[in-house]
């Protein structure tokens, strides 16, 4: 992505953020927070790109849900795709080694649900992640440093049955703090196509009635 495109994207995101924080939405969130929350656990995955290579981020989220209008919680995310890179071997001049990229982070997220009708739901989640990335070689960790990630997206799902649904979404990942010792490009759009199992709904239906 060129500098001009990045600037355009950031400006659009800023305008979008300003739009979604209007008084009506804030009032809707305040009203939702007065309701009794439900605990839910969801699997999470995002398909994106790292230095033009396809990469999959998997994770799990535990959240509090307020009246099908607002959710927040914590998530654990990790790079599940195998991405290798060739580096010079500092221990043996003139030689190279194949290292594997590793990345994991904890995310604090919030989600505003702007459409919820029977089996359909659409939402705008945002996530701020703090973690590490590094190379791995022969069970050795190389160049580990902290990273800070911001992600936002537009997502929707359809419940096939009360406990299972199919979800779609697209968004963008921005590195607020990058690891300069890991030479890969992590800023990237991402998309998701997933089967969703609503563990919180299963628990609430089986044990709360």
N, C-alpha and C positions, 0 to 999 in steps of 0.2 A: 504494500500500500504506500503510495507516494505521500509526501508531506502535506500537499494540498488536500488530498483525500482524507488524511488523518484529521486535519484541521476542520474540514467540512463535517466529518463524522462527529467530532467532539462538540461542535456547535449545534448540530442537530440533536445530539443527546442532551445537551444543556437546555435547549428549547423544549425538548420532550419532558425532561425532569421538571422544568418550570410549569409545564402544562398540567402534569399529573399531581402537582402539589397545590392545586387550587382549593379554596375553602370547602367546596362541596365534598370533595374526596376526603379531606382531613376530617370533616364532620362525620362522614361515613365510617372512617376508621375509628374515631373516638367512640361512636355508638357501638361498633362491633366489640371493642375492647371491654365494654361493660358486661358483655355476655359471658357465660361460663365456658372456658376453653376446653377443647378436646385434644388429647395427645395423639399424635400420628407419627408413623415412621414410613418413609418412602425411599425406595431405591432411586438412584439418579445416574444418568449417563449423558455425556455430550460428545458428539463427533466434531472434531475441529482439525486444525492444521498446525504443525510445528515445523518451521523452516520448509514449507511447501509439502511436507509429508503428512499423510493422514494420521491423526492421533485421536485416541479415545480416552476420555476422562470418566472414570466410574466413581461412585460414591454412595453415601447413605445419609439421609437427613432425619433428624428428630425435631418435631415442631409442635407448637401450640396453635390450634385452629380456632378462630373466633367467628362463629356464625356464618361460615362460608363466605367471609368478606375479607379477612386479613389473617395472615399467618406469619409467624417468625420462629426462628430456632437456630440450631447449629447443624453443620454438615461436615462430614469427612470425605475428602476427595483425593484421588490418586491417579497417576498416569498408568493405564493398563496396557497400552500399545508398546511394542518392542521397537525402540528407536535407537539405532547404533550410530556412532560417529568415530571417525579415525583421528587419533591424536598422535603427536610425536612422543616417543618414549623418553622421558627426561633421564631415566636411569641407564639407557643404552642409546648413545648417540647414533643417529641415522636410522633407527628402528621406529616402527609405528605400532600402536596398539588399538584394538577395537573396544570402545567403552559403550556402556548402555546408559541412556538418560533415565533418571529417576526424578519424580516430582510428587509431592504430597502436601496438602494444606487443609487447615480447619477453616470453615467458612461461617460467618455470621450473616444470616440472610433474612429478608423480609419479602412478603409477597402480597400485592394488592389484587384482589379478585374483582374485576369490573363486569364480568358476565357470569351468571350462574343460573341455569335454567334446566331443571330436571336432570338429564344425563350429561349435559354439556357444561363446560366451565372454561373461561379464558382469564388469564392473569398476567401481571407484570412483576416478575421476581427480580430482585437485585441481591447481589452477594459480595461481601468483602472477605477475602481469604488471606490468611497468614500461614506461611509454611516454609518449605525448603525445596530446593532442587540441587542435583549433583550428578556427577558421572559415577558409574560403578564398574570396577575392573577387578576380576579375580577376588571377589568378595571384599574389595577395598573401596572405601568411599573417597571420591576425589572432588575437590572444589565445591564442597557444600557451603551454601550461603542462604540467608533468608530471602524470601520473596513476598510481595504483597500484590494481590490480584483483585481486580474489580470486574464483575460480570453482570450484565443485564440482558434481558431477553423478553420475548413475547411468547407465551405458551398457552396451550389449550389441551383439553382431554375430553374423551367421550367414554362414559361408563357402559361397558358391554353388559355387565351384571353388577350388582351393588358392590362387590369386592374387587372387581377386575376392570381395567379400562385400557384404552390406547391413547398415547399422548404424542403431540407434535409441538415443535417449537424451534425458534431461531434467535440468535443473539450475538453478542460480541464480548471478547475477553481482552482486557487492557491490563498490562503490567504496570502497576504504580511504583513498584520497587523490583528491579530485575537483578539477577545474579550475573555480573559481568564476567565471571570466570567460567560460565557455561554459555558457549557461543551458539545459541539457537534463538530463533525468532518465535516468541510465544504470543505476541499480540495476534489475535485471529478471530474471524467469525466462527460460530459453531451452530450446529443444528442437532435436533434430537428426534428420533422416532422410537418409541418405547412401549412395551407392555407394562402396565402399572398394576401393582397389587397393593390395595389399601389396607395395610396391617392394622392401622388404628381403627378403621371401620369394622374390621373383623373382631377386634378385641371389644369394641364398644357394643357391637351387636350380640356377642356371645356372653359377655360377662357383666354388662351394665344394665341389662334388662331382666 
